[in-house]
Structure formats: C-alpha cells, structure tokens
Amino acid sequence: MSQSPNLAPYTPVHGYEKAQQSNKSFLVTWLLSLLVGVLGVDRFYLGKIGTGILKLVTFGGLGIWALIDLILVLANKTRDKQGLPLEGYDKHKKIALIVTAAFLLVSIIINASRAGAASTSATAPVTSTPAAPIAAAPVATAPATPVKPQTAVIPTAVKGMNAQALDEDLTALGFENVIYNSNTGKTVLLLANWTVTGIDNPGAKQPVGKAVVVHVTK
C-alpha cells in the first residue's frame, strides 16, 4: 500500500529573510569616530587594520579623513570588515546626530574664542616701564694741598719758654729758618735743655722764609 504524499505547506522560518547585521555596534563606532577618529580607533574596532594604521599615521588625514568617516557613520554608510551594516543604527541615530552637532558647535565656539584672545594679545600695546636712572659713581677727589702762608707774625710772649717748645710753635706758624743763639754767642742745635730769653722783632709780620733769631740760655 503506497503512502500518500504530504501536501501541507512548509512552516516559514521567522527572520530568515531579515537583512543580516554586523555584530559591531553603531553606537560604539560613532563614539570612537567622534572622539578618537584621528587615531583610526574606529577602523581598528571594525576590523579594518590596514586603513586604521594609515589613518593613525596621517592623524586622520589631517582631520579631513576623520570628518568624512564620522559623516559616513552618521549616514549609516559605514560597514564592518565583512561589509555588513552596523547594529543599532535606527535606535541610536537621533541621539548621535544631536550630540555630534552640539560637539562640533562647542568646538567651533572654543576655537573662535581662542583665536580672538590671541589676536587681542598680539595687537595690545606693550607698555614699557622706564628704567631707573643709573646713579653716577662718586668721583674721588684728591685732598687739597694746604697753601703755605707767605708771611707770619713773630710771637711776643716767648721769654721763659723751653726752646724746643718754641721751635715747634714757630714751625707751626710757617717759619722755615730759626736760629738759636746762646748767651755765649754760639748757635744752639740741641734745644731740649735751653730756655728762651728773647726773640728779635717780636710782634712783627715778616716773610716765613726770612730767618728768625731766638736767644736762649741754660
């Protein structure tokens, strides 16, 4: 006896026709592209090692490549190494667009304020504090040479003085030539033991170069 064929339709498998997605997260890729895209970290995450290294050494193509990759991620044009779309785009795309726009706006404002501050400091006049005057060093002056008197007055009150003491007084007055005569008519040279008995021309004013005669006794 032959078995009748089963003509019942096959039960469809749910999700079989659903587009296959990558196991790489759109949210993670977007954050990496936004924050460290110039270092190629987003491409390393997607398994694209070669272009990740190239992006790293060029600093994101001087920023241009990094910006293009960020735009492609936000437009859901980025694929993983197998060419599969990233998981979670529909769920996170709105918040990603808002945050990216705010981030770029804040960056523009900060850069503009820095540029304005730099230009202001560059154009600000530089005020210089005048240097304190340098005090001139005092010039050393040689002591003035005392002027010798041309004339002097012969002292009067000399009688009874020690001859040595009178000689010092006459020298102080400027007299250069003093002659001491003893009562014996001799000229005295050692004056310590002699007493003055008189002097010629007492009270007279005469040139200091002229001889002064003093009379002494023991």
C-alpha positions in Angstrom: 0.0 0.0 0.0 1.5 3.3 -1.1 1.7 6.3 1.3 0.1 9.5 0.1 2.4 12.4 -0.2 2.2 15.2 2.4 0.9 18.2 0.6 0.8 20.6 3.6 2.8 23.8 3.1 6.1 24.3 4.9 6.0 26.4 8.0 8.0 29.5 7.2 11.1 30.2 9.3 10.7 33.6 11.0 13.5 36.1 10.4 15.0 34.1 7.6 14.5 36.9 5.1 15.6 39.7 7.6 18.8 41.6 6.4 21.9 40.3 8.2 23.6 42.8 10.5 27.2 43.1 11.9 28.0 42.3 15.4 29.8 45.7 15.6 27.8 48.4 17.4 26.8 51.6 15.6 26.9 53.4 19.0 30.5 52.3 19.8 31.7 53.1 16.2 30.2 56.5 16.3 31.7 57.4 19.7 35.1 56.2 18.6 34.9 58.1 15.3 33.8 61.3 17.1 36.3 61.3 20.0 39.4 59.5 18.7 38.7 59.2 14.9 42.0 61.0 14.1 43.8 58.0 15.6 41.9 55.4 13.5 40.5 53.7 16.5 37.1 53.4 14.9 38.6 51.5 11.9 40.5 49.2 14.2 37.2 48.4 16.0 35.6 47.5 12.7 38.5 45.1 11.9 40.0 47.3 9.2 43.5 47.2 10.4 45.3 48.4 7.3 43.3 51.6 6.9 43.3 52.1 10.6 47.1 52.2 10.6 47.1 54.6 7.7 44.6 56.8 9.4 46.7 56.8 12.6 50.0 57.8 10.9 48.3 60.6 9.0 46.3 61.8 12.0 43.1 61.2 10.3 44.3 62.6 7.0 44.9 65.9 8.9 41.4 65.7 10.2 39.7 65.5 6.8 39.5 61.7 6.7 38.3 61.6 10.3 35.5 64.0 9.4 34.4 62.0 6.4 34.4 58.8 8.4 32.2 60.5 11.0 29.7 61.6 8.4 29.6 58.1 6.8 28.9 56.6 10.3 26.0 59.1 10.9 24.6 58.4 7.4 24.7 54.6 8.1 27.1 54.1 5.2 29.8 52.5 7.3 30.3 48.8 7.1 32.4 46.3 9.0 35.2 44.2 7.5 32.6 41.7 6.1 30.6 44.5 4.5 27.7 44.2 7.0 25.7 47.2 8.3 26.3 48.2 11.9 23.9 47.1 14.7 21.7 49.6 16.4 21.6 52.4 13.9 17.9 53.0 14.0 17.9 53.0 17.7 20.7 55.5 18.3 20.9 57.6 15.2 18.8 60.5 16.6 20.9 61.0 19.8 24.1 60.5 17.7 23.1 63.4 15.4 22.2 65.7 18.2 25.3 65.1 20.3 27.6 65.4 17.2 26.0 68.7 16.2 26.4 70.0 19.8 30.0 68.8 20.0 31.0 70.5 16.7 29.3 73.7 17.7 31.1 73.8 21.1 34.4 73.1 19.3 33.8 76.0 16.9 33.0 78.4 19.7 36.1 77.5 21.7 38.4 77.8 18.7 36.9 81.1 17.8 37.3 82.5 21.3 40.9 81.3 21.5 41.7 83.0 18.1 40.1 86.2 19.3 42.1 86.2 22.5 45.3 85.5 20.6 44.7 88.4 18.2 43.9 90.7 21.1 47.1 89.9 22.9 49.0 90.3 19.7 47.7 93.8 19.0 47.7 95.1 22.6 50.3 97.9 23.0 53.2 96.9 25.1 53.9 99.4 27.8 57.5 99.5 29.0 58.4 100.7 32.4 61.1 103.4 32.2 64.3 102.2 33.6 65.5 103.8 36.8 68.3 106.3 36.2 71.7 105.0 37.0 73.4 106.9 39.7 76.7 108.3 38.8 79.6 106.8 40.8 81.1 109.4 43.1 84.3 110.8 41.7 87.1 110.5 44.2 88.8 113.9 44.7 92.3 114.2 46.0 92.6 116.2 49.2 93.5 119.8 48.6 97.1 120.6 49.3 97.2 123.3 52.1 98.6 126.6 50.9 101.6 127.6 52.9 101.4 131.1 54.3 103.7 133.7 52.8 104.0 135.7 56.0 103.5 135.2 59.7 103.7 137.2 62.9 106.6 136.6 65.3 105.3 135.7 68.7 105.9 138.0 71.6 105.4 136.1 74.9 108.3 133.7 74.5 110.5 134.6 77.4 110.9 131.6 79.8 109.7 129.1 77.2 111.6 125.9 76.5 113.5 126.3 73.3 112.2 123.0 71.9 108.5 124.1 72.5 109.1 127.5 70.9 110.7 125.8 67.9 107.5 123.7 67.4 105.3 126.8 67.6 107.4 128.7 65.0 107.3 125.7 62.7 103.5 125.6 63.0 103.4 129.3 62.0 105.4 128.5 58.9 108.8 129.9 59.7 111.4 127.8 57.9 114.7 129.2 59.2 115.0 129.7 63.0 118.4 130.5 64.6 119.0 129.9 68.3 121.9 131.9 69.8 123.2 131.3 73.3 124.4 134.0 75.7 127.9 132.9 74.8 127.3 133.8 71.1 127.1 130.2 69.8 124.4 128.7 67.7 122.5 126.1 69.6 121.3 122.9 67.8 120.1 120.7 70.7 117.2 122.7 72.2 115.8 120.5 74.9 117.8 121.9 77.8 117.7 125.6 76.7 115.3 128.4 77.9 114.3 131.3 75.8 115.4 134.7 76.9 114.1 136.7 74.0 113.4 136.9 70.2 114.2 139.5 67.6 111.4 141.7 66.2 108.5 140.3 68.5 105.1 141.0 67.1 106.4 141.9 63.6 104.9 140.4 60.5 107.6 139.1 58.2 108.0 136.6 55.4 108.2 133.0 56.6 111.4 132.4 54.5 113.3 135.1 56.4 115.4 133.9 59.4 114.0 134.4 62.9 116.6 134.9 65.7 115.9 133.4 69.1 118.1 134.0 72.2 118.5 131.1 74.7 120.3 130.2 77.9 120.8 127.2 80.1 
